[in-house]
Amino acid sequence: MPTLIRENVPLAPYTTFRLGGPARYFINARTVEDVVEGVKFALDRNLRILPLGAGSDVLISDSGFDGLVIRLANLRGVKVRGDRAYLMAGEPLPRIAREMAERGLSGFEYVVGVPGTVGGGVAKNAGAHGREIRDILVEAYVVDGEGNVRTYRRDELGLAYRSSLLPELGILVEALFKLEEDDPAAIRDRIEEFLTYRERSQPWTERTAGCMFKNPPGEYAGRLIDLAGLKGFRVGGVKVSEKHANFFVNEGGTADDAIRLIEYVRDRVRRAFGIELEVEIEIVR
Ligand SMILES: Cc1cc2nc3c(=O)[nH]c(=O)nc-3n(C[C@H](O)[C@H](O)[C@H](O)COP(=O)(O)OP(=O)(O)OC[C@H]3O[C@@H](n4cnc5c(N)ncnc54)[C@H](O)[C@@H]3O)c2cc1C
């Protein structure tokens, strides 16, 4: 077994929800070569692969993942040429937002409160304050299922509301973004405004996976859950946040508690409003 690969690694510490069981195999990738090695290892053994960034949009089941997890949070690097930034997959979005502000480059400040990575941000087309990653993405460099690095233009990635063709197309290792020049002080002001809004409206310091459900067209999932009277409702050790009803908070529960709470909330909203909530996070089984 290559030294890079570890067995039976608990995944909960690598997620913001802090839930779920172990990975059968696990790699902490630091280079693109590590990623390629992992893909080949999985190919030889016919294993499923789960790329993991900051784990801020996943719910890992209690039984864990019976395949290879390739963690990308340590695949780091930033290259800036004029208004273009080449960012490695593991760069944290909040840190990039601040670095780009200092460089007088606008575009990432909107995701300063999204605690994910560049790779996860593209995979989920992360967005906030009316902007999305696809607004600034030019192209992505992706390791495919055979271990080859391929380039995909933005319009080939199927970027839509909180979704894309990743990770089905492969593992994003780097991406190119086109930003707008702006006054660093003006960008910093927007950053502070966005962070203040978040601290006020979201359970920012708790163990969550962000918004559980996508907003239905013309509606807010959180508003429907609140109107259904479910703020504070709990299954085991996981509850609907009192601060923002579309966030579930882990207070020492299990992934099974979270899954049961998801089903309960969907059922109640369906009965009350006839609206089917679609889960936004990735449930990994
Ligand atoms: C407190 C809080 C607030 C949040 N607010 C927002 C918000 O305002 N807007 C928003 O859009 N999201 C928000 N989120 C959700 C989350 O932060 C984003 O979806 C983020 O983009 C996920 O990035 P990640 O690196 O954590 O991805 P992960 O959770 O690690 O992975 C998410 C998915 O992307 C895939 N993936 C990850 N990295 C790669 C890669 N390199 N290549 C291919 N596939 C990959 C994974 O396999 C998985 O399917 C919030 C989450 C929290 C906890």
PDBQT file of the ligand as one rigid body, heavy atoms in Angstrom, charges set to zero:
ROOT
HETATM    1  C1  LIG A 301     -21.735  28.190   8.434  1.00  0.00    +0.000 C 
HETATM    2  C2  LIG A 301     -21.838  27.869   6.965  1.00  0.00    +0.000 A 
HETATM    3  C3  LIG A 301     -22.273  28.846   6.085  1.00  0.00    +0.000 A 
HETATM    4  C4  LIG A 301     -22.399  28.552   4.714  1.00  0.00    +0.000 A 
HETATM    5  N1  LIG A 301     -22.814  29.548   3.854  1.00  0.00    +0.000 NA
HETATM    6  C5  LIG A 301     -22.885  29.303   2.536  1.00  0.00    +0.000 A 
HETATM    7  C6  LIG A 301     -23.300  30.336   1.615  1.00  0.00    +0.000 A 
HETATM    8  O1  LIG A 301     -23.580  31.465   1.981  1.00  0.00    +0.000 OA
HETATM    9  N2  LIG A 301     -23.334  30.023   0.292  1.00  0.00    +0.000 N 
HETATM   10  C7  LIG A 301     -23.012  28.781  -0.173  1.00  0.00    +0.000 A 
HETATM   11  O2  LIG A 301     -23.051  28.584  -1.397  1.00  0.00    +0.000 OA
HETATM   12  N3  LIG A 301     -22.630  27.803   0.666  1.00  0.00    +0.000 NA
HETATM   13  C8  LIG A 301     -22.555  28.015   2.002  1.00  0.00    +0.000 A 
HETATM   14  N4  LIG A 301     -22.174  27.012   2.855  1.00  0.00    +0.000 N 
HETATM   15  C9  LIG A 301     -21.916  25.656   2.312  1.00  0.00    +0.000 C 
HETATM   16  C10 LIG A 301     -20.450  25.360   1.932  1.00  0.00    +0.000 C 
HETATM   17  O3  LIG A 301     -19.539  26.149   2.683  1.00  0.00    +0.000 OA
HETATM   18  C11 LIG A 301     -20.209  25.570   0.431  1.00  0.00    +0.000 C 
HETATM   19  O4  LIG A 301     -21.015  24.702  -0.345  1.00  0.00    +0.000 OA
HETATM   20  C12 LIG A 301     -18.734  25.322   0.046  1.00  0.00    +0.000 C 
HETATM   21  O5  LIG A 301     -18.543  25.707  -1.285  1.00  0.00    +0.000 OA
HETATM   22  C13 LIG A 301     -18.326  23.856   0.205  1.00  0.00    +0.000 C 
HETATM   23  O6  LIG A 301     -16.921  23.772   0.074  1.00  0.00    +0.000 OA
HETATM   24  P1  LIG A 301     -16.087  22.614   0.813  1.00  0.00    +0.000 P 
HETATM   25  O7  LIG A 301     -14.679  22.765   0.413  1.00  0.00    +0.000 OA
HETATM   26  O8  LIG A 301     -16.380  22.606   2.255  1.00  0.00    +0.000 OA
HETATM   27  O9  LIG A 301     -16.737  21.336   0.096  1.00  0.00    +0.000 OA
HETATM   28  P2  LIG A 301     -17.032  19.921   0.781  1.00  0.00    +0.000 P 
HETATM   29  O10 LIG A 301     -18.119  20.074   1.777  1.00  0.00    +0.000 OA
HETATM   30  O11 LIG A 301     -15.775  19.299   1.216  1.00  0.00    +0.000 OA
HETATM   31  O12 LIG A 301     -17.614  19.140  -0.494  1.00  0.00    +0.000 OA
HETATM   32  C14 LIG A 301     -18.857  19.507  -1.053  1.00  0.00    +0.000 C 
HETATM   33  C15 LIG A 301     -19.060  18.747  -2.376  1.00  0.00    +0.000 C 
HETATM   34  O13 LIG A 301     -18.073  19.181  -3.312  1.00  0.00    +0.000 OA
HETATM   35  C16 LIG A 301     -17.264  18.084  -3.714  1.00  0.00    +0.000 C 
HETATM   36  N5  LIG A 301     -15.883  18.576  -3.805  1.00  0.00    +0.000 N 
HETATM   37  C17 LIG A 301     -15.159  19.193  -2.831  1.00  0.00    +0.000 A 
HETATM   38  N6  LIG A 301     -13.943  19.517  -3.303  1.00  0.00    +0.000 NA
HETATM   39  C18 LIG A 301     -13.899  19.085  -4.591  1.00  0.00    +0.000 A 
HETATM   40  C19 LIG A 301     -12.895  19.122  -5.594  1.00  0.00    +0.000 A 
HETATM   41  N7  LIG A 301     -11.704  19.669  -5.386  1.00  0.00    +0.000 N 
HETATM   42  N8  LIG A 301     -13.182  18.572  -6.810  1.00  0.00    +0.000 NA
HETATM   43  C20 LIG A 301     -14.390  18.010  -7.042  1.00  0.00    +0.000 A 
HETATM   44  N9  LIG A 301     -15.378  17.953  -6.135  1.00  0.00    +0.000 NA
HETATM   45  C21 LIG A 301     -15.131  18.484  -4.911  1.00  0.00    +0.000 A 
HETATM   46  C22 LIG A 301     -17.434  17.027  -2.627  1.00  0.00    +0.000 C 
HETATM   47  O14 LIG A 301     -17.170  15.731  -3.125  1.00  0.00    +0.000 OA
HETATM   48  C23 LIG A 301     -18.874  17.237  -2.246  1.00  0.00    +0.000 C 
HETATM   49  O15 LIG A 301     -19.717  16.610  -3.189  1.00  0.00    +0.000 OA
HETATM   50  C24 LIG A 301     -22.050  27.268   4.230  1.00  0.00    +0.000 A 
HETATM   51  C25 LIG A 301     -21.599  26.281   5.121  1.00  0.00    +0.000 A 
HETATM   52  C26 LIG A 301     -21.502  26.573   6.483  1.00  0.00    +0.000 A 
HETATM   53  C27 LIG A 301     -21.001  25.497   7.417  1.00  0.00    +0.000 C 
ENDROOT
TORSDOF 0
